[in-house]
């Protein structure tokens, strides 16, 4: 593993939920596991009026609430807290960035270390430009350090609102940072099972030869949630599920399951193949949008024996909103490997179950040696890659049942991370933050694959504006979504893997 260099991580929006629920627990776990050098410092930058001691106390409290490991010992935390500082600052005041520059310079001089700085934007997207302008105005990038250190910037989703806004934001960032310094974070790519897709495909001789349209009938990618929008209603109602999930997480999963093998397992080669793959996704015509896309919004229903509200009744949601909480797509990849194979993608909230998986279904038998069994009774072979909640891979095949009667029944061979390796995978944010600090961009989106994904999703959103919205709500909470989503796949003689 690459070694972390002495660095300073500046977390903009450090008093917010994302920082306390995800970023600080990940940083603490990395520190606890011995990854951080002694000269590693964390600077919180936010508008909330706090001092160092109060800020450290809020982190301690959030770690005990959100850390995946044992409760945090106060004495152990004290050693971590020595590396944590806070600047109460306004994002649109240049003087705040001058103060930040002074802190960075003083630490570099005190510890005789280069100005290695990671800027983490854990803020609302509305202040991204203010932060980038502030960093630039205070000359806090590697181009100003003249070789004395690096600067990197981590940007959380949403990266833009549509193709044009993403393109403009990207141009703004590239005017200050180089592409190799930009880390567009998608936490799905930090999940162990997502990373394992490449190993499963390309490190095993028995799978890659059948990973094509000669053997595979169709592929389903599902990201289903039983929860509602919670405290994210303000953001979600502007984005909808298509921006929140399809443009980033689902397109990344599609890329990994369908790409060609890269020449080398490095960042550029892998992302080059992802770009080629996304360019091969067949564009949606207006007629395709009508036929191959389904929108939904949840109504009241029962989840976990509890009555839940409709989306329109959630706190902070406008009562007449037409924002979708469910989307299903059918798309095709026009290249030699996947020509003719449909990919079904679906994602939604307040559904019956919580799971994220990729289901690969192989073609049905052309004929059966077991005439008495009947070919229609032999289930398709499949590979189910479960990303959450129980990370693992299951291979389904037919086997004869014990006894004198000739019956073929489906059975599973199951690989599970916890039982196989006797440990839980690291949190996605731990892996991604580690990669940022050591400078590995493999698990991060590049500007071109991000823009190609936005181009596809924006064409669908624009098409919806011409076709008119469905009557919402159109599915009950606690179900698997709208009836039209069932028809989308049932009309092809297939069913969702529920």
Secondary structure as UniProt FT lines:
FT   STRAND          7..12
FT   TURN            13..15
FT   HELIX           17..18
FT   HELIX           19..23
FT   HELIX           24..32
FT   TURN            33..34
FT   STRAND          40..46
FT   HELIX           52..66
FT   HELIX           74..81
FT   TURN            82..83
FT   STRAND          84..88
FT   TURN            91..92
FT   HELIX           94..110
FT   TURN            111..112
FT   STRAND          117..121
FT   HELIX           125..127
FT   HELIX           128..137
FT   TURN            138..139
FT   HELIX           142..145
FT   TURN            146..147
FT   STRAND          151..155
FT   HELIX           163..174
FT   TURN            175..176
FT   HELIX           179..181
FT   STRAND          182..184
FT   HELIX           187..190
FT   HELIX           192..202
FT   HELIX           205..208
FT   TURN            209..210
FT   TURN            213..215
FT   STRAND          216..224
FT   HELIX           230..232
FT   HELIX           233..241
FT   HELIX           242..250
FT   HELIX           251..258
FT   HELIX           267..279
FT   HELIX           286..292
FT   STRAND          293..296
FT   STRAND          298..299
FT   STRAND          301..303
FT   TURN            304..305
FT   STRAND          306..308
FT   HELIX           311..313
FT   TURN            315..316
FT   TURN            319..320
FT   STRAND          326..333
FT   TURN            336..340
FT   STRAND          342..348
FT   STRAND          355..362
FT   TURN            371..373
FT   HELIX           375..377
FT   STRAND          382..388
FT   STRAND          392..400
FT   STRAND          408..416
FT   HELIX           417..421
FT   HELIX           428..438
FT   TURN            442..443
FT   HELIX           447..467
FT   STRAND          475..476
FT   TURN            477..478
FT   HELIX           483..490
FT   TURN            491..493
//
